[in-house]
Amino acid sequence: MCAFLDAEGACRIYPQRPYVCRSQGAPLRWTDHDEEGNIVELRDICPLNEAGKPIEELPAAACWSIGWAEGALAQLQSRLDGRDGLSFHGDEDDEPDHAPGRVALRDLFEKRTPESSS
């Protein structure tokens, strides 16, 4: 569960929430290549929004289609992270301390003392 959620499940940083939180609220769909090189449709949604129909059963029009702009952002992020490709699929299997380009949300939310922030 997200480190920024309070005891009632509300986001404590909603007005300043990260880009990923702003984009993951809606069901997402995009195309990618499978192991055989075929183009396949993939979908994802924030676990907090999974109630209701399974994402696979939603009509395409009910999903936010990720396109060239998001692909460009992913490419920039992959360069910053030192990744070889654009696919982030499978990152959830990475150990948190070794996942490239990841920062634990709890680390960002910790109360900092003035001397520790300099």
KOLDRENTI-280142 format. One record per residue: residue in three letters; x, y, z of N, C-alpha, C, O in turn. Coordinates in nm, 3 decimals. Example, Ala and Ser with C-alpha at 12.3 -4.5 7.8 and 13.67 -1.06 7.14 Angstrom:
2
resn/nc1/nc2/nc3/cac1/cac2/cac3/cc1/cc2/cc3/oc1/oc2/oc3
ala/1.319/-0.569/0.780/1.230/-0.450/0.780/1.320/-0.330/0.780/1.424/-0.332/0.846
ser/1.285/-0.225/0.708/1.367/-0.106/0.714/1.290/0.003/0.787/1.341/0.114/0.804
***
This chain:
118
resn/nc1/nc2/nc3/cac1/cac2/cac3/cc1/cc2/cc3/oc1/oc2/oc3
met/0.085/-0.118/0.000/0.000/0.000/0.000/0.089/0.124/0.000/0.205/0.118/0.042
cys/0.037/0.232/-0.046/0.113/0.356/-0.060/0.145/0.418/0.077/0.059/0.424/0.165
ala/0.268/0.462/0.093/0.312/0.524/0.218/0.247/0.659/0.244/0.248/0.707/0.357
phe/0.190/0.721/0.142/0.129/0.853/0.159/-0.018/0.847/0.200/-0.079/0.951/0.223
leu/-0.075/0.728/0.210/-0.215/0.716/0.252/-0.225/0.722/0.403/-0.143/0.664/0.475
asp/-0.326/0.793/0.451/-0.347/0.800/0.596/-0.427/0.678/0.642/-0.457/0.590/0.561
ala/-0.462/0.673/0.770/-0.532/0.557/0.827/-0.667/0.532/0.760/-0.714/0.418/0.758
glu/-0.730/0.636/0.706/-0.859/0.621/0.638/-0.843/0.590/0.489/-0.943/0.571/0.419
gly/-0.720/0.586/0.440/-0.696/0.558/0.299/-0.693/0.680/0.210/-0.690/0.667/0.088
ala/-0.695/0.800/0.269/-0.689/0.924/0.190/-0.544/0.964/0.166/-0.458/0.941/0.251
cys/-0.518/1.023/0.052/-0.383/1.067/0.016/-0.348/1.194/0.094/-0.420/1.293/0.090
arg/-0.234/1.188/0.163/-0.191/1.303/0.243/-0.122/1.410/0.158/-0.102/1.522/0.205
ile/-0.085/1.377/0.037/-0.013/1.473/-0.049/-0.088/1.499/-0.179/-0.026/1.538/-0.279
tyr/-0.218/1.477/-0.181/-0.296/1.481/-0.305/-0.266/1.603/-0.393/-0.243/1.584/-0.512
pro/-0.266/1.727/-0.342/-0.240/1.841/-0.431/-0.099/1.838/-0.493/-0.079/1.896/-0.600
gln/-0.004/1.773/-0.428/0.133/1.765/-0.479/0.172/1.623/-0.519/0.291/1.590/-0.523
arg/0.075/1.538/-0.547/0.104/1.398/-0.577/0.193/1.385/-0.701/0.187/1.470/-0.790
pro/0.274/1.280/-0.707/0.365/1.259/-0.820/0.290/1.232/-0.951/0.171/1.197/-0.951
tyr/0.361/1.248/-1.061/0.305/1.225/-1.194/0.244/1.085/-1.206/0.136/1.069/-1.262
val/0.314/0.985/-1.154/0.263/0.848/-1.166/0.127/0.833/-1.099/0.043/0.758/-1.148
cys/0.105/0.902/-0.988/-0.025/0.896/-0.921/-0.132/0.966/-1.004/-0.247/0.924/-1.005
arg/-0.094/1.073/-1.071/-0.190/1.146/-1.153/-0.233/1.064/-1.274/-0.348/1.072/-1.318
ser/-0.142/0.985/-1.328/-0.174/0.908/-1.448/-0.229/0.769/-1.416/-0.300/0.712/-1.499
gln/-0.199/0.714/-1.300/-0.242/0.578/-1.268/-0.382/0.570/-1.210/-0.430/0.460/-1.183
gly/-0.449/0.680/-1.190/-0.585/0.675/-1.138/-0.681/0.614/-1.237/-0.775/0.544/-1.199
ala/-0.660/0.641/-1.363/-0.747/0.590/-1.469/-0.694/0.455/-1.518/-0.575/0.428/-1.507
pro/-0.783/0.371/-1.572/-0.732/0.248/-1.634/-0.650/0.285/-1.758/-0.695/0.364/-1.841
leu/-0.532/0.228/-1.769/-0.441/0.259/-1.879/-0.437/0.144/-1.978/-0.452/0.027/-1.940
arg/-0.417/0.177/-2.105/-0.396/0.074/-2.208/-0.287/0.122/-2.302/-0.276/0.241/-2.330
trp/-0.206/0.028/-2.350/-0.100/0.060/-2.444/-0.063/-0.067/-2.520/-0.105/-0.177/-2.483
thr/0.015/-0.050/-2.623/0.061/-0.166/-2.699/0.211/-0.183/-2.676/0.284/-0.088/-2.652
asp/0.253/-0.308/-2.683/0.393/-0.344/-2.666/0.415/-0.471/-2.747/0.322/-0.522/-2.810
his/0.535/-0.521/-2.747/0.566/-0.646/-2.817/0.582/-0.758/-2.716/0.642/-0.740/-2.610
asp/0.526/-0.876/-2.749/0.546/-0.992/-2.663/0.678/-1.059/-2.699/0.754/-1.006/-2.781
glu/0.707/-1.173/-2.638/0.834/-1.243/-2.660/0.856/-1.283/-2.806/0.970/-1.291/-2.852
glu/0.746/-1.308/-2.879/0.757/-1.348/-3.020/0.760/-1.229/-3.114/0.771/-1.246/-3.236
gly/0.751/-1.109/-3.061/0.752/-0.989/-3.145/0.615/-0.943/-3.191/0.605/-0.848/-3.268
asn/0.509/-1.010/-3.146/0.373/-0.970/-3.182/0.331/-0.848/-3.101/0.369/-0.833/-2.985
ile/0.253/-0.761/-3.163/0.199/-0.646/-3.092/0.080/-0.692/-3.008/-0.012/-0.755/-3.059
val/0.085/-0.660/-2.880/-0.021/-0.698/-2.787/-0.067/-0.575/-2.710/0.009/-0.481/-2.689
glu/-0.194/-0.577/-2.668/-0.246/-0.470/-2.584/-0.224/-0.506/-2.438/-0.251/-0.619/-2.396
leu/-0.175/-0.411/-2.362/-0.155/-0.429/-2.219/-0.239/-0.326/-2.145/-0.267/-0.219/-2.198
arg/-0.280/-0.359/-2.024/-0.360/-0.268/-1.943/-0.310/-0.271/-1.799/-0.253/-0.371/-1.753
asp/-0.332/-0.160/-1.730/-0.292/-0.151/-1.590/-0.381/-0.048/-1.520/-0.437/0.040/-1.584
ile/-0.392/-0.062/-1.390/-0.469/0.032/-1.309/-0.413/0.030/-1.168/-0.361/-0.071/-1.122
cys/-0.425/0.142/-1.099/-0.383/0.150/-0.959/-0.466/0.051/-0.878/-0.588/0.043/-0.896
pro/-0.403/-0.026/-0.789/-0.479/-0.122/-0.708/-0.591/-0.059/-0.627/-0.689/-0.126/-0.594
leu/-0.580/0.070/-0.595/-0.686/0.137/-0.520/-0.811/0.158/-0.604/-0.918/0.188/-0.550
asn/-0.800/0.144/-0.737/-0.912/0.166/-0.827/-0.960/0.038/-0.894/-1.029/0.044/-0.996
glu/-0.926/-0.077/-0.839/-0.961/-0.204/-0.902/-1.105/-0.249/-0.879/-1.149/-0.345/-0.941
ala/-1.179/-0.182/-0.793/-1.317/-0.223/-0.767/-1.399/-0.211/-0.895/-1.375/-0.123/-0.978
gly/-1.494/-0.299/-0.912/-1.577/-0.296/-1.032/-1.534/-0.402/-1.131/-1.475/-0.504/-1.094
lys/-1.566/-0.377/-1.257/-1.532/-0.472/-1.364/-1.381/-0.494/-1.371/-1.304/-0.401/-1.348
pro/-1.339/-0.616/-1.402/-1.196/-0.638/-1.426/-1.149/-0.550/-1.543/-1.223/-0.530/-1.639
ile/-1.029/-0.499/-1.534/-0.978/-0.406/-1.634/-0.980/-0.467/-1.775/-0.997/-0.395/-1.873
glu/-0.962/-0.598/-1.783/-0.963/-0.664/-1.914/-1.100/-0.658/-1.981/-1.109/-0.670/-2.103
glu/-1.206/-0.641/-1.902/-1.342/-0.637/-1.956/-1.390/-0.497/-1.990/-1.497/-0.481/-2.049
leu/-1.314/-0.395/-1.955/-1.354/-0.258/-1.986/-1.343/-0.232/-2.135/-1.250/-0.281/-2.199
pro/-1.436/-0.156/-2.193/-1.420/-0.118/-2.334/-1.298/-0.028/-2.349/-1.262/0.045/-2.256
ala/-1.235/-0.033/-2.464/-1.115/0.047/-2.488/-1.139/0.195/-2.460/-1.050/0.264/-2.411
ala/-1.258/0.244/-2.491/-1.290/0.386/-2.471/-1.291/0.425/-2.323/-1.282/0.543/-2.291
ala/-1.303/0.327/-2.233/-1.304/0.356/-2.090/-1.162/0.363/-2.031/-1.145/0.391/-1.913
cys/-1.062/0.339/-2.115/-0.922/0.340/-2.070/-0.849/0.460/-2.129/-0.882/0.508/-2.238
trp/-0.749/0.508/-2.057/-0.662/0.613/-2.107/-0.557/0.544/-2.194/-0.478/0.464/-2.144
ser/-0.555/0.576/-2.322/-0.459/0.515/-2.414/-0.326/0.589/-2.406/-0.318/0.709/-2.432
ile/-0.223/0.515/-2.371/-0.089/0.573/-2.365/-0.034/0.577/-2.506/-0.039/0.477/-2.579
gly/0.018/0.690/-2.544/0.068/0.707/-2.680/0.210/0.761/-2.686/0.292/0.734/-2.598
trp/0.237/0.837/-2.792/0.373/0.883/-2.819/0.429/0.972/-2.708/0.547/0.962/-2.676
ala/0.347/1.058/-2.648/0.398/1.149/-2.545/0.446/1.071/-2.423/0.554/1.098/-2.370
glu/0.367/0.975/-2.379/0.407/0.893/-2.266/0.527/0.806/-2.301/0.613/0.780/-2.217
gly/0.533/0.762/-2.426/0.649/0.685/-2.471/0.776/0.767/-2.466/0.882/0.718/-2.428
ala/0.765/0.894/-2.505/0.881/0.983/-2.499/0.925/1.004/-2.354/1.045/1.005/-2.324
leu/0.828/1.021/-2.263/0.862/1.035/-2.121/0.928/0.908/-2.069/1.025/0.915/-1.993
ala/0.876/0.792/-2.108/0.935/0.665/-2.065/1.077/0.652/-2.118/1.165/0.601/-2.048
gln/1.100/0.696/-2.242/1.234/0.689/-2.300/1.331/0.778/-2.222/1.443/0.738/-2.193
leu/1.288/0.898/-2.189/1.373/0.987/-2.108/1.402/0.925/-1.972/1.515/0.928/-1.924
gln/1.298/0.867/-1.910/1.317/0.803/-1.780/1.413/0.686/-1.792/1.495/0.664/-1.703
ser/1.402/0.609/-1.901/1.491/0.494/-1.917/1.636/0.539/-1.930/1.726/0.471/-1.881
arg/1.658/0.652/-1.995/1.795/0.705/-2.005/1.848/0.746/-1.868/1.963/0.720/-1.833
leu/1.762/0.811/-1.790/1.803/0.853/-1.655/1.830/0.733/-1.565/1.920/0.736/-1.482
asp/1.751/0.627/-1.583/1.764/0.507/-1.500/1.873/0.413/-1.549/1.909/0.318/-1.479
gly/1.927/0.438/-1.668/2.026/0.347/-1.725/1.966/0.220/-1.780/2.034/0.118/-1.786
arg/1.839/0.224/-1.820/1.771/0.107/-1.875/1.806/0.090/-2.023/1.843/0.186/-2.091
asp/1.792/-0.034/-2.071/1.813/-0.060/-2.213/1.686/-0.043/-2.293/1.692/-0.011/-2.412
gly/1.570/-0.064/-2.231/1.445/-0.059/-2.305/1.343/0.030/-2.238/1.369/0.090/-2.134
leu/1.226/0.036/-2.300/1.120/0.121/-2.248/1.023/0.047/-2.158/0.947/0.109/-2.085
ser/1.025/-0.085/-2.162/0.926/-0.161/-2.087/0.956/-0.159/-1.938/1.068/-0.187/-1.896
phe/0.855/-0.126/-1.859/0.866/-0.130/-1.715/0.798/-0.254/-1.661/0.794/-0.275/-1.540
his/0.743/-0.338/-1.750/0.673/-0.459/-1.710/0.772/-0.552/-1.641/0.882/-0.577/-1.691
gly/0.733/-0.603/-1.527/0.818/-0.696/-1.453/0.900/-0.631/-1.343/0.964/-0.701/-1.265
asp/0.900/-0.497/-1.335/0.976/-0.429/-1.230/0.930/-0.467/-1.091/1.008/-0.460/-0.996
glu/0.802/-0.507/-1.078/0.752/-0.541/-0.946/0.825/-0.661/-0.887/0.817/-0.686/-0.767
asp/0.896/-0.738/-0.973/0.972/-0.852/-0.925/1.110/-0.812/-0.874/1.176/-0.890/-0.806
asp/1.154/-0.689/-0.907/1.284/-0.642/-0.860/1.281/-0.621/-0.710/1.178/-0.586/-0.652
glu/1.395/-0.644/-0.647/1.404/-0.614/-0.505/1.399/-0.462/-0.491/1.462/-0.392/-0.569
pro/1.324/-0.410/-0.392/1.308/-0.265/-0.379/1.439/-0.189/-0.373/1.449/-0.079/-0.428
asp/1.542/-0.245/-0.308/1.668/-0.174/-0.297/1.749/-0.178/-0.426/1.847/-0.104/-0.440
his/1.709/-0.262/-0.521/1.786/-0.276/-0.644/1.709/-0.238/-0.769/1.763/-0.245/-0.879
ala/1.584/-0.200/-0.754/1.505/-0.161/-0.870/1.559/-0.031/-0.926/1.568/0.068/-0.853
pro/1.595/-0.027/-1.055/1.656/0.093/-1.111/1.562/0.212/-1.109/1.445/0.201/-1.145
gly/1.616/0.326/-1.066/1.540/0.450/-1.071/1.429/0.462/-0.971/1.346/0.553/-0.982
arg/1.423/0.376/-0.873/1.313/0.379/-0.778/1.358/0.437/-0.645/1.470/0.414/-0.599
val/1.268/0.512/-0.584/1.289/0.566/-0.450/1.168/0.523/-0.368/1.054/0.543/-0.410
ala/1.192/0.466/-0.253/1.081/0.425/-0.168/1.002/0.549/-0.126/1.061/0.645/-0.076
leu/0.870/0.546/-0.144/0.787/0.661/-0.108/0.802/0.697/0.038/0.801/0.814/0.075
arg/0.817/0.596/0.123/0.833/0.623/0.265/0.957/0.707/0.291/0.958/0.791/0.381
asp/1.064/0.687/0.211/1.185/0.768/0.226/1.158/0.914/0.194/1.218/1.003/0.255
leu/1.070/0.941/0.100/1.036/1.078/0.065/0.948/1.143/0.170/0.950/1.265/0.186
phe/0.871/1.064/0.240/0.772/1.114/0.333/0.825/1.131/0.475/0.762/1.195/0.558
glu/0.942/1.073/0.503/0.999/1.082/0.637/1.014/1.227/0.679/1.047/1.313/0.598
lys/0.989/1.252/0.805/1.009/1.387/0.859/1.159/1.413/0.863/1.235/1.333/0.919
arg/1.201/1.522/0.806/1.342/1.557/0.801/1.372/1.667/0.902/1.293/1.760/0.921
thr/1.486/1.656/0.966/1.530/1.763/1.053/1.609/1.862/0.968/1.662/1.822/0.864
pro/1.620/1.989/1.009/1.692/2.088/0.927/1.834/2.045/0.893/1.880/2.069/0.781
glu/1.905/1.981/0.987/2.043/1.943/0.957/2.051/1.825/0.861/2.152/1.810/0.793
ser/1.946/1.740/0.853/1.950/1.626/0.761/1.911/1.664/0.620/1.935/1.587/0.527
ser/1.852/1.780/0.600/1.809/1.820/0.466/1.914/1.903/0.394/1.895/1.938/0.278
ser/2.022/1.936/0.460/2.124/2.019/0.395/2.234/1.936/0.334/2.327/1.990/0.275
***
